[in-house]
Amino acid sequence: MPKQKITIIGAGLSGSLLAIYLAKRGIAADVYESRGDMRTAEMSAGRSINLALSNRGIAALKEVGLDEYMLAEAVPMHGRMIHATGGQTKLAPYSGRKDEYINSVSRSGLNVALMNEAEKYDGVKFFFNEKCVDFDCQSGEAKFASGLIAKGDTVIATDGAGSAVRDAMMHGGISRFNFSQTWLEHGYKELHIPPAANGDFQMEKNALHIWARGAFMMIALPNFDGSFTCTLFLAHKGENSFEEIVSRRLTQINADHKNNFHLSALSAKSAANSVLDFFQTNFPDSIPLMPTLVEDFFTNPTGNLGTIKCFPWNVGGKALLLGDSAHAIVPFYGQGMNASFEDCRILNQLIEQHGADWKTVFDEFTASRKPNADAIAQMAEENFFEMRDAVADPIFVRKRELETKLEHEFPDYFSKYSMVTFREDLPYSVAKRKGNAQDKLLMEICAKVDDVSEIDLNEVVAEVRNA
Amino acid sequence: MPKQKITIIGAGLSGSLLAIYLAKRGIAADVYESRGDMRTAEMSAGRSINLALSNRGIAALKEVGLDEYMLAEAVPMHGRMIHATGGQTKLAPYSGRKDEYINSVSRSGLNVALMNEAEKYDGVKFFFNEKCVDFDCQSGEAKFASGLIAKGDTVIATDGAGSAVRDAMMHGGISRFNFSQTWLEHGYKELHIPPAANGDFQMEKNALHIWARGAFMMIALPNFDGSFTCTLFLAHKGENSFEEIVSRRLTQINADHKNNFHLSALSAKSAANSVLDFFQTNFPDSIPLMPTLVEDFFTNPTGNLGTIKCFPWNVGGKALLLGDSAHAIVPFYGQGMNASFEDCRILNQLIEQHGADWKTVFDEFTASRKPNADAIAQMAEENFFEMRDAVADPIFVRKRELETKLEHEFPDYFSKYSMVTFREDLPYSVAKRKGNAQDKLLMEICAKVDDVSEIDLNEVVAEVRNA
């Protein structure tokens, strides 16, 4: 392979990991990042504080030698801890096997580790505060807000859901560029549960906590420092929405104002009321755990949740979209980062096969990954409903119990969740197809019984194997 | 209602019709068109030469008093004239009732008639060569390439599939703007069948001619002057594609060049060969009708076929997308223009109801029209397969025969095609839902018989009524 230099747009999780993969093959990478260096400047993460790292992501980290390092700072989560409105909790394990669990990792910690590792290689250079604003699909030049123009042997755009390279492809760079962006009616807001005074976790640490309330929900993932990061998923507008809480606050301010209370004091009081009322009704057990709830609620931004799909992902051999720039998904399967890391792993395999024949590498990457990206995008949207609603459906609860038993008894049985999360050898599209067929079968079986103990496991597993 | 002035972006079919509707209510309209005045300059249509006008479109034209004028210059099409490869033809009627047919009209003729009618009103002003390049979703100002800034009481964007107003909504003007553009692998090219020497039509005039060949097809619509405009729908790439025909031409040029033929002569010859070979194999009966086939093929542009969806369609009361800017569809149901004219009719009803409360008018318009636009978009994509493939499926042919008989016998029976095309009182979404259920039922019935005469029509129609 002739000596190559690749322009990577974006030093996020995917861009940094990709730089390591390339460096290990002797391919140089200039990595341009729109923001400052998060290792030296205090940066708002801009994105979620922690993430669930699972097998697909780990498989990639392992190939670049970072899996053990990252898992040492991760908090294993063995199941969903379901919080009822009354405060009762129940653990629903992710798998019937002890060694199958997901890991809560710090997004910034992981990003920093990847950048540090990448910089150990001579061929990797990071350029910060360089915002890509355009890409010339004819010449292959990437253009930056600073005026800088970068042109290597090819460009890989890991610049996320708002990718400038994808925008250029869409706006005339590629004829007949298929594109869709679809937003959920729900947004999200991060909230904080600090460690207890003695530094301990305030709730069970080895679980993903979930307060499922039908039309909305809150989850919490443990951080290595004893805290949890909660994420409230709530409609932007309508009943039980971010807008409703904010407008209730304004109504209270106005009412109090008429009563001549001191404005700044009552503003804080009204804010507290509108948020606390909502939490008291829906997540009362969380209130004592969140001393900064009201402040966090009005300070932290409300994020949007969207799915982005496009095709093709490459401009011949001149540029490739990878990660969120090609396939941003909603977070409900915990697979966004894992899918992007898998992208890097598959791209590396294709470079192994085809060398610097970038057009072939990118064409095959797109052909191989697009059906899998579409599959996880759909499963992620569907899992929102499962997390919000299905945990309250008795048939579904029995089905999960049955699956846990099957996984415990049969090493070759994997639930759909397990296929997606723990089987890095199975493409997402296969996990989806098999998983859906299996789900249908098991739901039918569980609808007919009152208790899982009535079910003949051998019979079920035989049916699954034949399906 | 206070005196209002509306900025309309685009003087195409929808924009011009809308101006008349508004003018009739005493609402002034400034209509900005990116191109020159097609009444004074020789313009390439840029779009299809003729269009199928059917009941939904006629209903709108009737409300502005232009239906009779337009139908006088239209050519009625009573069915599909299906051309077999061997040249045999067979008429498949659109309906079992004589008074249900579609009309081939000239796009430019209709556009000119609408502009002329609009200009009869004092309140309507057209501004040509004014290309809208941006819209400020905060201030409501439309910005033009000339530097002009327009701001009326509100903006209605009838600027088509590439709408600048929609782009502004998408790029930050509206948060969580849902958008998709999806392109077919097939493109289209217009070709020409002139009148015979005596001025007569060279084929049956009162039909939409169709050469269905599975992976591709050609259609022809009659023009009032005795000619037909053919549209060849062919894949852009791969087997039997535009690319293949062009590359075969280049191969032939190169081969001939080696044999030292004179280059310009052989280029024409090679071009002729590549196109004529393709037509000889697939549409041999059309060749004698098209004296300029080869020239037209290489001169006329190859168009793309796409579906555009978005949501919302309005920026509060500041702007509304209407017609193709909100919902561009593929042409296979002949409903693009009809859907846009229906948009104008429904918008007019909502103005009647709510006056100049533009936010309410636009919100209700979007809520009412979006499900119908989605329905016709999907039916239009699906009809491509029906036109290409199903006319060759014997069960489908029997089903169409059965439907024609049912329509002939039962005044209250309407096929899906008839509901979409002839029932302006039925929303597209209802036509789709009822039509799909009915299609399923009739296909099942027709799969069980060898001949439609075996079917008890009373029994079928009773089943349809109960479905």
Interface residues (C-beta under 8 A of the other chain):
Chain A: S175 R176 F177 N178 F179 S180 Q181 T182 W183 H236 N304 G306
Chain B: S175 R176 F177 N178 F179 S180 Q181 T182 W183 H236 N304 G306
